[in-house]
Amino acid sequence: MTPYREQVWGSLTEHAKILLVTVVAVNALRTPAQIRAFMLFVLVSFILFPIRSTLTNYLLGYTLEGRAVGPFILSESE
């Protein structure tokens, strides 16, 4: 019924993925210790992602005027 079928379908697909991950997590994580360990793992992963990318880019020589370039920090137009 909507003229924006592609956008709606994409959004529904993303919501279905989130629901599936949530169902798997609820069934897999049973104790508070498991939940804490999982939350810590996710937190550390989010912290290490930009650090790893920035250091890798710097060591490989991908810099902008001598400064390290991280993921999604600077656009091509700058």
mmCIF file of the N, C-alpha and C atoms, coordinates in Angstrom:
data_MODEL
# 
_entry.id   MODEL 
# 
loop_
_atom_site.group_PDB 
_atom_site.id 
_atom_site.type_symbol 
_atom_site.label_atom_id 
_atom_site.label_alt_id 
_atom_site.label_comp_id 
_atom_site.label_asym_id 
_atom_site.label_entity_id 
_atom_site.label_seq_id 
_atom_site.pdbx_PDB_ins_code 
_atom_site.Cartn_x 
_atom_site.Cartn_y 
_atom_site.Cartn_z 
_atom_site.occupancy 
_atom_site.B_iso_or_equiv 
_atom_site.pdbx_formal_charge 
_atom_site.auth_seq_id 
_atom_site.auth_comp_id 
_atom_site.auth_asym_id 
_atom_site.auth_atom_id 
_atom_site.pdbx_PDB_model_num 
ATOM 1   N N  . MET A 1 1  ? 0.800  -1.199  0.000  1.00 0.00 ? 1  MET A N  1 
ATOM 2   C CA . MET A 1 1  ? 0.000  0.000   0.000  1.00 0.00 ? 1  MET A CA 1 
ATOM 3   C C  . MET A 1 1  ? 0.846  1.268   0.000  1.00 0.00 ? 1  MET A C  1 
ATOM 4   N N  . THR A 1 2  ? 2.132  1.142   0.275  1.00 0.00 ? 2  THR A N  1 
ATOM 5   C CA . THR A 1 2  ? 2.977  2.331   0.367  1.00 0.00 ? 2  THR A CA 1 
ATOM 6   C C  . THR A 1 2  ? 3.752  2.534   -0.929 1.00 0.00 ? 2  THR A C  1 
ATOM 7   N N  . PRO A 1 3  ? 4.027  3.782   -1.306 1.00 0.00 ? 3  PRO A N  1 
ATOM 8   C CA . PRO A 1 3  ? 4.860  4.025   -2.487 1.00 0.00 ? 3  PRO A CA 1 
ATOM 9   C C  . PRO A 1 3  ? 6.354  3.830   -2.192 1.00 0.00 ? 3  PRO A C  1 
ATOM 10  N N  . TYR A 1 4  ? 6.717  3.579   -0.941 1.00 0.00 ? 4  TYR A N  1 
ATOM 11  C CA . TYR A 1 4  ? 8.119  3.442   -0.556 1.00 0.00 ? 4  TYR A CA 1 
ATOM 12  C C  . TYR A 1 4  ? 8.417  1.997   -0.165 1.00 0.00 ? 4  TYR A C  1 
ATOM 13  N N  . ARG A 1 5  ? 8.103  1.072   -1.040 1.00 0.00 ? 5  ARG A N  1 
ATOM 14  C CA . ARG A 1 5  ? 8.235  -0.355  -0.726 1.00 0.00 ? 5  ARG A CA 1 
ATOM 15  C C  . ARG A 1 5  ? 9.668  -0.757  -0.383 1.00 0.00 ? 5  ARG A C  1 
ATOM 16  N N  . GLU A 1 6  ? 10.641 -0.232  -1.109 1.00 0.00 ? 6  GLU A N  1 
ATOM 17  C CA . GLU A 1 6  ? 12.036 -0.634  -0.874 1.00 0.00 ? 6  GLU A CA 1 
ATOM 18  C C  . GLU A 1 6  ? 12.524 -0.182  0.499  1.00 0.00 ? 6  GLU A C  1 
ATOM 19  N N  . GLN A 1 7  ? 12.200 1.034   0.896  1.00 0.00 ? 7  GLN A N  1 
ATOM 20  C CA . GLN A 1 7  ? 12.615 1.530   2.207  1.00 0.00 ? 7  GLN A CA 1 
ATOM 21  C C  . GLN A 1 7  ? 11.930 0.743   3.319  1.00 0.00 ? 7  GLN A C  1 
ATOM 22  N N  . VAL A 1 8  ? 10.636 0.468   3.139  1.00 0.00 ? 8  VAL A N  1 
ATOM 23  C CA . VAL A 1 8  ? 9.900  -0.277  4.157  1.00 0.00 ? 8  VAL A CA 1 
ATOM 24  C C  . VAL A 1 8  ? 10.441 -1.695  4.260  1.00 0.00 ? 8  VAL A C  1 
ATOM 25  N N  . TRP A 1 9  ? 10.702 -2.333  3.131  1.00 0.00 ? 9  TRP A N  1 
ATOM 26  C CA . TRP A 1 9  ? 11.221 -3.705  3.149  1.00 0.00 ? 9  TRP A CA 1 
ATOM 27  C C  . TRP A 1 9  ? 12.600 -3.750  3.829  1.00 0.00 ? 9  TRP A C  1 
ATOM 28  N N  . GLY A 1 10 ? 13.439 -2.777  3.543  1.00 0.00 ? 10 GLY A N  1 
ATOM 29  C CA . GLY A 1 10 ? 14.748 -2.711  4.201  1.00 0.00 ? 10 GLY A CA 1 
ATOM 30  C C  . GLY A 1 10 ? 14.625 -2.545  5.698  1.00 0.00 ? 10 GLY A C  1 
ATOM 31  N N  . SER A 1 11 ? 13.713 -1.695  6.118  1.00 0.00 ? 11 SER A N  1 
ATOM 32  C CA . SER A 1 11 ? 13.500 -1.485  7.545  1.00 0.00 ? 11 SER A CA 1 
ATOM 33  C C  . SER A 1 11 ? 12.963 -2.747  8.215  1.00 0.00 ? 11 SER A C  1 
ATOM 34  N N  . LEU A 1 12 ? 12.022 -3.416  7.572  1.00 0.00 ? 12 LEU A N  1 
ATOM 35  C CA . LEU A 1 12 ? 11.484 -4.660  8.124  1.00 0.00 ? 12 LEU A CA 1 
ATOM 36  C C  . LEU A 1 12 ? 12.568 -5.740  8.230  1.00 0.00 ? 12 LEU A C  1 
ATOM 37  N N  . THR A 1 13 ? 13.438 -5.799  7.252  1.00 0.00 ? 13 THR A N  1 
ATOM 38  C CA . THR A 1 13 ? 14.531 -6.765  7.292  1.00 0.00 ? 13 THR A CA 1 
ATOM 39  C C  . THR A 1 13 ? 15.456 -6.489  8.470  1.00 0.00 ? 13 THR A C  1 
ATOM 40  N N  . GLU A 1 14 ? 15.801 -5.219  8.696  1.00 0.00 ? 14 GLU A N  1 
ATOM 41  C CA . GLU A 1 14 ? 16.658 -4.866  9.821  1.00 0.00 ? 14 GLU A CA 1 
ATOM 42  C C  . GLU A 1 14 ? 15.991 -5.188  11.152 1.00 0.00 ? 14 GLU A C  1 
ATOM 43  N N  . HIS A 1 15 ? 14.713 -4.915  11.271 1.00 0.00 ? 15 HIS A N  1 
ATOM 44  C CA . HIS A 1 15 ? 13.998 -5.225  12.501 1.00 0.00 ? 15 HIS A CA 1 
ATOM 45  C C  . HIS A 1 15 ? 13.922 -6.737  12.732 1.00 0.00 ? 15 HIS A C  1 
ATOM 46  N N  . ALA A 1 16 ? 13.758 -7.504  11.672 1.00 0.00 ? 16 ALA A N  1 
ATOM 47  C CA . ALA A 1 16 ? 13.722 -8.965  11.797 1.00 0.00 ? 16 ALA A CA 1 
ATOM 48  C C  . ALA A 1 16 ? 15.072 -9.491  12.275 1.00 0.00 ? 16 ALA A C  1 
ATOM 49  N N  . LYS A 1 17 ? 16.154 -8.921  11.776 1.00 0.00 ? 17 LYS A N  1 
ATOM 50  C CA . LYS A 1 17 ? 17.494 -9.334  12.223 1.00 0.00 ? 17 LYS A CA 1 
ATOM 51  C C  . LYS A 1 17 ? 17.679 -9.045  13.710 1.00 0.00 ? 17 LYS A C  1 
ATOM 52  N N  . ILE A 1 18 ? 17.261 -7.863  14.140 1.00 0.00 ? 18 ILE A N  1 
ATOM 53  C CA . ILE A 1 18 ? 17.381 -7.500  15.554 1.00 0.00 ? 18 ILE A CA 1 
ATOM 54  C C  . ILE A 1 18 ? 16.562 -8.443  16.418 1.00 0.00 ? 18 ILE A C  1 
ATOM 55  N N  . LEU A 1 19 ? 15.353 -8.757  15.970 1.00 0.00 ? 19 LEU A N  1 
ATOM 56  C CA . LEU A 1 19 ? 14.496 -9.683  16.710 1.00 0.00 ? 19 LEU A CA 1 
ATOM 57  C C  . LEU A 1 19 ? 15.138 -11.061 16.806 1.00 0.00 ? 19 LEU A C  1 
ATOM 58  N N  . LEU A 1 20 ? 15.709 -11.535 15.718 1.00 0.00 ? 20 LEU A N  1 
ATOM 59  C CA . LEU A 1 20 ? 16.362 -12.851 15.725 1.00 0.00 ? 20 LEU A CA 1 
ATOM 60  C C  . LEU A 1 20 ? 17.551 -12.878 16.679 1.00 0.00 ? 20 LEU A C  1 
ATOM 61  N N  . VAL A 1 21 ? 18.373 -11.847 16.660 1.00 0.00 ? 21 VAL A N  1 
ATOM 62  C CA . VAL A 1 21 ? 19.522 -11.784 17.564 1.00 0.00 ? 21 VAL A CA 1 
ATOM 63  C C  . VAL A 1 21 ? 19.051 -11.737 19.010 1.00 0.00 ? 21 VAL A C  1 
ATOM 64  N N  . THR A 1 22 ? 17.986 -10.994 19.270 1.00 0.00 ? 22 THR A N  1 
ATOM 65  C CA . THR A 1 22 ? 17.444 -10.904 20.624 1.00 0.00 ? 22 THR A CA 1 
ATOM 66  C C  . THR A 1 22 ? 16.929 -12.253 21.104 1.00 0.00 ? 22 THR A C  1 
ATOM 67  N N  . VAL A 1 23 ? 16.214 -12.967 20.249 1.00 0.00 ? 23 VAL A N  1 
ATOM 68  C CA . VAL A 1 23 ? 15.694 -14.291 20.623 1.00 0.00 ? 23 VAL A CA 1 
ATOM 69  C C  . VAL A 1 23 ? 16.838 -15.257 20.916 1.00 0.00 ? 23 VAL A C  1 
ATOM 70  N N  . VAL A 1 24 ? 17.866 -15.240 20.085 1.00 0.00 ? 24 VAL A N  1 
ATOM 71  C CA . VAL A 1 24 ? 19.017 -16.119 20.310 1.00 0.00 ? 24 VAL A CA 1 
ATOM 72  C C  . VAL A 1 24 ? 19.715 -15.754 21.616 1.00 0.00 ? 24 VAL A C  1 
ATOM 73  N N  . ALA A 1 25 ? 19.888 -14.455 21.871 1.00 0.00 ? 25 ALA A N  1 
ATOM 74  C CA . ALA A 1 25 ? 20.561 -14.024 23.097 1.00 0.00 ? 25 ALA A CA 1 
ATOM 75  C C  . ALA A 1 25 ? 19.762 -14.405 24.337 1.00 0.00 ? 25 ALA A C  1 
ATOM 76  N N  . VAL A 1 26 ? 18.448 -14.241 24.286 1.00 0.00 ? 26 VAL A N  1 
ATOM 77  C CA . VAL A 1 26 ? 17.613 -14.590 25.437 1.00 0.00 ? 26 VAL A CA 1 
ATOM 78  C C  . VAL A 1 26 ? 17.704 -16.082 25.730 1.00 0.00 ? 26 VAL A C  1 
ATOM 79  N N  . ASN A 1 27 ? 17.781 -16.889 24.698 1.00 0.00 ? 27 ASN A N  1 
ATOM 80  C CA . ASN A 1 27 ? 17.857 -18.338 24.897 1.00 0.00 ? 27 ASN A CA 1 
ATOM 81  C C  . ASN A 1 27 ? 19.264 -18.825 25.249 1.00 0.00 ? 27 ASN A C  1 
ATOM 82  N N  . ALA A 1 28 ? 20.278 -18.065 24.874 1.00 0.00 ? 28 ALA A N  1 
ATOM 83  C CA . ALA A 1 28 ? 21.648 -18.515 25.122 1.00 0.00 ? 28 ALA A CA 1 
ATOM 84  C C  . ALA A 1 28 ? 22.199 -18.028 26.465 1.00 0.00 ? 28 ALA A C  1 
ATOM 85  N N  . LEU A 1 29 ? 21.840 -16.810 26.849 1.00 0.00 ? 29 LEU A N  1 
ATOM 86  C CA . LEU A 1 29 ? 22.361 -16.222 28.080 1.00 0.00 ? 29 LEU A CA 1 
ATOM 87  C C  . LEU A 1 29 ? 21.372 -16.489 29.210 1.00 0.00 ? 29 LEU A C  1 
ATOM 88  N N  . ARG A 1 30 ? 21.749 -17.380 30.119 1.00 0.00 ? 30 ARG A N  1 
ATOM 89  C CA . ARG A 1 30 ? 20.796 -17.823 31.132 1.00 0.00 ? 30 ARG A CA 1 
ATOM 90  C C  . ARG A 1 30 ? 21.092 -17.295 32.533 1.00 0.00 ? 30 ARG A C  1 
ATOM 91  N N  . THR A 1 31 ? 22.334 -17.019 32.845 1.00 0.00 ? 31 THR A N  1 
ATOM 92  C CA . THR A 1 31 ? 22.669 -16.580 34.195 1.00 0.00 ? 31 THR A CA 1 
ATOM 93  C C  . THR A 1 31 ? 23.143 -15.122 34.167 1.00 0.00 ? 31 THR A C  1 
ATOM 94  N N  . PRO A 1 32 ? 23.050 -14.435 35.290 1.00 0.00 ? 32 PRO A N  1 
ATOM 95  C CA . PRO A 1 32 ? 23.554 -13.050 35.335 1.00 0.00 ? 32 PRO A CA 1 
ATOM 96  C C  . PRO A 1 32 ? 25.045 -12.952 34.989 1.00 0.00 ? 32 PRO A C  1 
ATOM 97  N N  . ALA A 1 33 ? 25.816 -13.956 35.344 1.00 0.00 ? 33 ALA A N  1 
ATOM 98  C CA . ALA A 1 33 ? 27.247 -13.933 35.013 1.00 0.00 ? 33 ALA A CA 1 
ATOM 99  C C  . ALA A 1 33 ? 27.459 -14.015 33.500 1.00 0.00 ? 33 ALA A C  1 
ATOM 100 N N  . GLN A 1 34 ? 26.675 -14.830 32.819 1.00 0.00 ? 34 GLN A N  1 
ATOM 101 C CA . GLN A 1 34 ? 26.784 -14.918 31.363 1.00 0.00 ? 34 GLN A CA 1 
ATOM 102 C C  . GLN A 1 34 ? 26.381 -13.607 30.700 1.00 0.00 ? 34 GLN A C  1 
ATOM 103 N N  . ILE A 1 35 ? 25.338 -12.987 31.217 1.00 0.00 ? 35 ILE A N  1 
ATOM 104 C CA . ILE A 1 35 ? 24.882 -11.712 30.662 1.00 0.00 ? 35 ILE A CA 1 
ATOM 105 C C  . ILE A 1 35 ? 25.941 -10.635 30.865 1.00 0.00 ? 35 ILE A C  1 
ATOM 106 N N  . ARG A 1 36 ? 26.538 -10.576 32.061 1.00 0.00 ? 36 ARG A N  1 
ATOM 107 C CA . ARG A 1 36 ? 27.599 -9.598  32.324 1.00 0.00 ? 36 ARG A CA 1 
ATOM 108 C C  . ARG A 1 36 ? 28.792 -9.829  31.404 1.00 0.00 ? 36 ARG A C  1 
ATOM 109 N N  . ALA A 1 37 ? 29.194 -11.082 31.231 1.00 0.00 ? 37 ALA A N  1 
ATOM 110 C CA . ALA A 1 37 ? 30.334 -11.388 30.361 1.00 0.00 ? 37 ALA A CA 1 
ATOM 111 C C  . ALA A 1 37 ? 30.043 -10.976 28.919 1.00 0.00 ? 37 ALA A C  1 
ATOM 112 N N  . PHE A 1 38 ? 28.832 -11.237 28.464 1.00 0.00 ? 38 PHE A N  1 
ATOM 113 C CA . PHE A 1 38 ? 28.461 -10.857 27.098 1.00 0.00 ? 38 PHE A CA 1 
ATOM 114 C C  . PHE A 1 38 ? 28.456 -9.340  26.938 1.00 0.00 ? 38 PHE A C  1 
ATOM 115 N N  . MET A 1 39 ? 27.887 -8.635  27.921 1.00 0.00 ? 39 MET A N  1 
ATOM 116 C CA . MET A 1 39 ? 27.855 -7.174  27.851 1.00 0.00 ? 39 MET A CA 1 
ATOM 117 C C  . MET A 1 39 ? 29.269 -6.588  27.870 1.00 0.00 ? 39 MET A C  1 
ATOM 118 N N  . LEU A 1 40 ? 30.143 -7.168  28.659 1.00 0.00 ? 40 LEU A N  1 
ATOM 119 C CA . LEU A 1 40 ? 31.532 -6.716  28.692 1.00 0.00 ? 40 LEU A CA 1 
ATOM 120 C C  . LEU A 1 40 ? 32.221 -6.974  27.352 1.00 0.00 ? 40 LEU A C  1 
ATOM 121 N N  . PHE A 1 41 ? 31.972 -8.140  26.761 1.00 0.00 ? 41 PHE A N  1 
ATOM 122 C CA . PHE A 1 41 ? 32.538 -8.472  25.453 1.00 0.00 ? 41 PHE A CA 1 
ATOM 123 C C  . PHE A 1 41 ? 32.088 -7.464  24.389 1.00 0.00 ? 41 PHE A C  1 
ATOM 124 N N  . VAL A 1 42 ? 30.799 -7.127  24.373 1.00 0.00 ? 42 VAL A N  1 
ATOM 125 C CA . VAL A 1 42 ? 30.286 -6.172  23.393 1.00 0.00 ? 42 VAL A CA 1 
ATOM 126 C C  . VAL A 1 42 ? 30.893 -4.795  23.624 1.00 0.00 ? 42 VAL A C  1 
ATOM 127 N N  . LEU A 1 43 ? 30.985 -4.370  24.869 1.00 0.00 ? 43 LEU A N  1 
ATOM 128 C CA . LEU A 1 43 ? 31.576 -3.078  25.189 1.00 0.00 ? 43 LEU A CA 1 
ATOM 129 C C  . LEU A 1 43 ? 33.033 -3.003  24.731 1.00 0.00 ? 43 LEU A C  1 
ATOM 130 N N  . VAL A 1 44 ? 33.804 -4.017  25.040 1.00 0.00 ? 44 VAL A N  1 
ATOM 131 C CA . VAL A 1 44 ? 35.217 -4.036  24.638 1.00 0.00 ? 44 VAL A CA 1 
ATOM 132 C C  . VAL A 1 44 ? 35.339 -4.059  23.111 1.00 0.00 ? 44 VAL A C  1 
ATOM 133 N N  . SER A 1 45 ? 34.468 -4.797  22.446 1.00 0.00 ? 45 SER A N  1 
ATOM 134 C CA . SER A 1 45 ? 34.503 -4.847  20.981 1.00 0.00 ? 45 SER A CA 1 
ATOM 135 C C  . SER A 1 45 ? 34.255 -3.472  20.380 1.00 0.00 ? 45 SER A C  1 
ATOM 136 N N  . PHE A 1 46 ? 33.268 -2.741  20.911 1.00 0.00 ? 46 PHE A N  1 
ATOM 137 C CA . PHE A 1 46 ? 32.987 -1.409  20.399 1.00 0.00 ? 46 PHE A CA 1 
ATOM 138 C C  . PHE A 1 46 ? 34.111 -0.432  20.702 1.00 0.00 ? 46 PHE A C  1 
ATOM 139 N N  . ILE A 1 47 ? 34.798 -0.627  21.804 1.00 0.00 ? 47 ILE A N  1 
ATOM 140 C CA . ILE A 1 47 ? 35.918 0.252   22.142 1.00 0.00 ? 47 ILE A CA 1 
ATOM 141 C C  . ILE A 1 47 ? 37.127 -0.047  21.260 1.00 0.00 ? 47 ILE A C  1 
ATOM 142 N N  . LEU A 1 48 ? 37.393 -1.322  21.020 1.00 0.00 ? 48 LEU A N  1 
ATOM 143 C CA . LEU A 1 48 ? 38.589 -1.697  20.269 1.00 0.00 ? 48 LEU A CA 1 
ATOM 144 C C  . LEU A 1 48 ? 38.464 -1.474  18.764 1.00 0.00 ? 48 LEU A C  1 
ATOM 145 N N  . PHE A 1 49 ? 37.261 -1.452  18.213 1.00 0.00 ? 49 PHE A N  1 
ATOM 146 C CA . PHE A 1 49 ? 37.106 -1.295  16.768 1.00 0.00 ? 49 PHE A CA 1 
ATOM 147 C C  . PHE A 1 49 ? 37.765 -0.021  16.238 1.00 0.00 ? 49 PHE A C  1 
ATOM 148 N N  . PRO A 1 50 ? 37.440 1.160   16.763 1.00 0.00 ? 50 PRO A N  1 
ATOM 149 C CA . PRO A 1 50 ? 38.091 2.354   16.211 1.00 0.00 ? 50 PRO A CA 1 
ATOM 150 C C  . PRO A 1 50 ? 39.570 2.437   16.555 1.00 0.00 ? 50 PRO A C  1 
ATOM 151 N N  . ILE A 1 51 ? 39.968 1.913   17.711 1.00 0.00 ? 51 ILE A N  1 
ATOM 152 C CA . ILE A 1 51 ? 41.388 1.945   18.087 1.00 0.00 ? 51 ILE A CA 1 
ATOM 153 C C  . ILE A 1 51 ? 42.211 1.090   17.124 1.00 0.00 ? 51 ILE A C  1 
ATOM 154 N N  . ARG A 1 52 ? 41.735 -0.125  16.841 1.00 0.00 ? 52 ARG A N  1 
ATOM 155 C CA . ARG A 1 52 ? 42.448 -1.027  15.934 1.00 0.00 ? 52 ARG A CA 1 
ATOM 156 C C  . ARG A 1 52 ? 42.552 -0.426  14.543 1.00 0.00 ? 52 ARG A C  1 
ATOM 157 N N  . SER A 1 53 ? 41.455 0.123   14.043 1.00 0.00 ? 53 SER A N  1 
ATOM 158 C CA . SER A 1 53 ? 41.457 0.707   12.701 1.00 0.00 ? 53 SER A CA 1 
ATOM 159 C C  . SER A 1 53 ? 42.382 1.910   12.614 1.00 0.00 ? 53 SER A C  1 
ATOM 160 N N  . THR A 1 54 ? 42.354 2.760   13.628 1.00 0.00 ? 54 THR A N  1 
ATOM 161 C CA . THR A 1 54 ? 43.196 3.954   13.624 1.00 0.00 ? 54 THR A CA 1 
ATOM 162 C C  . THR A 1 54 ? 44.672 3.579   13.678 1.00 0.00 ? 54 THR A C  1 
ATOM 163 N N  . LEU A 1 55 ? 45.032 2.653   14.552 1.00 0.00 ? 55 LEU A N  1 
ATOM 164 C CA . LEU A 1 55 ? 46.436 2.241   14.633 1.00 0.00 ? 55 LEU A CA 1 
ATOM 165 C C  . LEU A 1 55 ? 46.898 1.553   13.354 1.00 0.00 ? 55 LEU A C  1 
ATOM 166 N N  . THR A 1 56 ? 46.069 0.719   12.791 1.00 0.00 ? 56 THR A N  1 
ATOM 167 C CA . THR A 1 56 ? 46.427 0.045   11.539 1.00 0.00 ? 56 THR A CA 1 
ATOM 168 C C  . THR A 1 56 ? 46.642 1.065   10.433 1.00 0.00 ? 56 THR A C  1 
ATOM 169 N N  . ASN A 1 57 ? 45.733 2.028   10.304 1.00 0.00 ? 57 ASN A N  1 
ATOM 170 C CA . ASN A 1 57 ? 45.889 3.060   9.275  1.00 0.00 ? 57 ASN A CA 1 
ATOM 171 C C  . ASN A 1 57 ? 47.154 3.871   9.503  1.00 0.00 ? 57 ASN A C  1 
ATOM 172 N N  . TYR A 1 58 ? 47.446 4.203   10.743 1.00 0.00 ? 58 TYR A N  1 
ATOM 173 C CA . TYR A 1 58 ? 48.638 5.008   11.037 1.00 0.00 ? 58 TYR A CA 1 
ATOM 174 C C  . TYR A 1 58 ? 49.916 4.233   10.711 1.00 0.00 ? 58 TYR A C  1 
ATOM 175 N N  . LEU A 1 59 ? 49.954 2.975   11.100 1.00 0.00 ? 59 LEU A N  1 
ATOM 176 C CA . LEU A 1 59 ? 51.152 2.168   10.840 1.00 0.00 ? 59 LEU A CA 1 
ATOM 177 C C  . LEU A 1 59 ? 51.355 1.890   9.356  1.00 0.00 ? 59 LEU A C  1 
ATOM 178 N N  . LEU A 1 60 ? 50.270 1.853   8.592  1.00 0.00 ? 60 LEU A N  1 
ATOM 179 C CA . LEU A 1 60 ? 50.373 1.631   7.147  1.00 0.00 ? 60 LEU A CA 1 
ATOM 180 C C  . LEU A 1 60 ? 50.600 2.927   6.379  1.00 0.00 ? 60 LEU A C  1 
ATOM 181 N N  . GLY A 1 61 ? 50.647 4.048   7.097  1.00 0.00 ? 61 GLY A N  1 
ATOM 182 C CA . GLY A 1 61 ? 50.939 5.324   6.464  1.00 0.00 ? 61 GLY A CA 1 
ATOM 183 C C  . GLY A 1 61 ? 49.723 6.062   5.944  1.00 0.00 ? 61 GLY A C  1 
ATOM 184 N N  . TYR A 1 62 ? 48.536 5.619   6.270  1.00 0.00 ? 62 TYR A N  1 
ATOM 185 C CA . TYR A 1 62 ? 47.324 6.308   5.830  1.00 0.00 ? 62 TYR A CA 1 
ATOM 186 C C  . TYR A 1 62 ? 47.001 7.401   6.841  1.00 0.00 ? 62 TYR A C  1 
ATOM 187 N N  . THR A 1 63 ? 47.554 8.592   6.575  1.00 0.00 ? 63 THR A N  1 
ATOM 188 C CA . THR A 1 63 ? 47.379 9.723   7.491  1.00 0.00 ? 63 THR A CA 1 
ATOM 189 C C  . THR A 1 63 ? 46.889 10.925  6.714  1.00 0.00 ? 63 THR A C  1 
ATOM 190 N N  . LEU A 1 64 ? 46.444 11.918  7.436  1.00 0.00 ? 64 LEU A N  1 
ATOM 191 C CA . LEU A 1 64 ? 46.020 13.179  6.851  1.00 0.00 ? 64 LEU A CA 1 
ATOM 192 C C  . LEU A 1 64 ? 46.843 14.266  7.518  1.00 0.00 ? 64 LEU A C  1 
ATOM 193 N N  . GLU A 1 65 ? 47.820 14.783  6.793  1.00 0.00 ? 65 GLU A N  1 
ATOM 194 C CA . GLU A 1 65 ? 48.742 15.803  7.298  1.00 0.00 ? 65 GLU A CA 1 
ATOM 195 C C  . GLU A 1 65 ? 49.430 15.338  8.577  1.00 0.00 ? 65 GLU A C  1 
ATOM 196 N N  . GLY A 1 66 ? 49.833 14.077  8.630  1.00 0.00 ? 66 GLY A N  1 
ATOM 197 C CA . GLY A 1 66 ? 50.565 13.537  9.760  1.00 0.00 ? 66 GLY A CA 1 
ATOM 198 C C  . GLY A 1 66 ? 49.702 13.039  10.894 1.00 0.00 ? 66 GLY A C  1 
ATOM 199 N N  . ARG A 1 67 ? 48.391 13.228  10.803 1.00 0.00 ? 67 ARG A N  1 
ATOM 200 C CA . ARG A 1 67 ? 47.488 12.774  11.863 1.00 0.00 ? 67 ARG A CA 1 
ATOM 201 C C  . ARG A 1 67 ? 46.887 11.432  11.474 1.00 0.00 ? 67 ARG A C  1 
ATOM 202 N N  . ALA A 1 68 ? 46.687 10.604  12.470 1.00 0.00 ? 68 ALA A N  1 
ATOM 203 C CA . ALA A 1 68 ? 46.080 9.295   12.233 1.00 0.00 ? 68 ALA A CA 1 
ATOM 204 C C  . ALA A 1 68 ? 44.632 9.465   11.776 1.00 0.00 ? 68 ALA A C  1 
ATOM 205 N N  . VAL A 1 69 ? 44.218 8.641   10.836 1.00 0.00 ? 69 VAL A N  1 
ATOM 206 C CA . VAL A 1 69 ? 42.859 8.684   10.321 1.00 0.00 ? 69 VAL A CA 1 
ATOM 207 C C  . VAL A 1 69 ? 42.150 7.422   10.771 1.00 0.00 ? 69 VAL A C  1 
ATOM 208 N N  . GLY A 1 70 ? 41.059 7.599   11.502 1.00 0.00 ? 70 GLY A N  1 
ATOM 209 C CA . GLY A 1 70 ? 40.289 6.467   11.989 1.00 0.00 ? 70 GLY A CA 1 
ATOM 210 C C  . GLY A 1 70 ? 39.078 6.200   11.118 1.00 0.00 ? 70 GLY A C  1 
ATOM 211 N N  . PRO A 1 71 ? 38.306 5.212   11.484 1.00 0.00 ? 71 PRO A N  1 
ATOM 212 C CA . PRO A 1 71 ? 37.135 4.885   10.680 1.00 0.00 ? 71 PRO A CA 1 
ATOM 213 C C  . PRO A 1 71 ? 36.027 5.919   10.865 1.00 0.00 ? 71 PRO A C  1 
ATOM 214 N N  . PHE A 1 72 ? 35.506 6.394   9.769  1.00 0.00 ? 72 PHE A N  1 
ATOM 215 C CA . PHE A 1 72 ? 34.363 7.297   9.731  1.00 0.00 ? 72 PHE A CA 1 
ATOM 216 C C  . PHE A 1 72 ? 34.610 8.631   10.435 1.00 0.00 ? 72 PHE A C  1 
ATOM 217 N N  . ILE A 1 73 ? 35.865 9.007   10.629 1.00 0.00 ? 73 ILE A N  1 
ATOM 218 C CA . ILE A 1 73 ? 36.144 10.262  11.330 1.00 0.00 ? 73 ILE A CA 1 
ATOM 219 C C  . ILE A 1 73 ? 36.171 11.429  10.346 1.00 0.00 ? 73 ILE A C  1 
ATOM 220 N N  . LEU A 1 74 ? 36.872 11.254  9.243  1.00 0.00 ? 74 LEU A N  1 
ATOM 221 C CA . LEU A 1 74 ? 37.003 12.319  8.266  1.00 0.00 ? 74 LEU A CA 1 
ATOM 222 C C  . LEU A 1 74 ? 36.396 11.876  6.945  1.00 0.00 ? 74 LEU A C  1 
ATOM 223 N N  . SER A 1 75 ? 35.708 12.782  6.278  1.00 0.00 ? 75 SER A N  1 
ATOM 224 C CA . SER A 1 75 ? 35.151 12.452  4.982  1.00 0.00 ? 75 SER A CA 1 
ATOM 225 C C  . SER A 1 75 ? 36.140 12.834  3.899  1.00 0.00 ? 75 SER A C  1 
ATOM 226 N N  . GLU A 1 76 ? 35.848 12.413  2.686  1.00 0.00 ? 76 GLU A N  1 
ATOM 227 C CA . GLU A 1 76 ? 36.738 12.698  1.563  1.00 0.00 ? 76 GLU A CA 1 
ATOM 228 C C  . GLU A 1 76 ? 36.757 14.172  1.216  1.00 0.00 ? 76 GLU A C  1 
ATOM 229 N N  . SER A 1 77 ? 35.705 14.918  1.537  1.00 0.00 ? 77 SER A N  1 
ATOM 230 C CA . SER A 1 77 ? 35.630 16.322  1.150  1.00 0.00 ? 77 SER A CA 1 
ATOM 231 C C  . SER A 1 77 ? 36.478 17.223  2.022  1.00 0.00 ? 77 SER A C  1 
ATOM 232 N N  . GLU A 1 78 ? 36.937 16.758  3.153  1.00 0.00 ? 78 GLU A N  1 
ATOM 233 C CA . GLU A 1 78 ? 37.716 17.613  4.063  1.00 0.00 ? 78 GLU A CA 1 
ATOM 234 C C  . GLU A 1 78 ? 39.157 17.684  3.663  1.00 0.00 ? 78 GLU A C  1 
# 
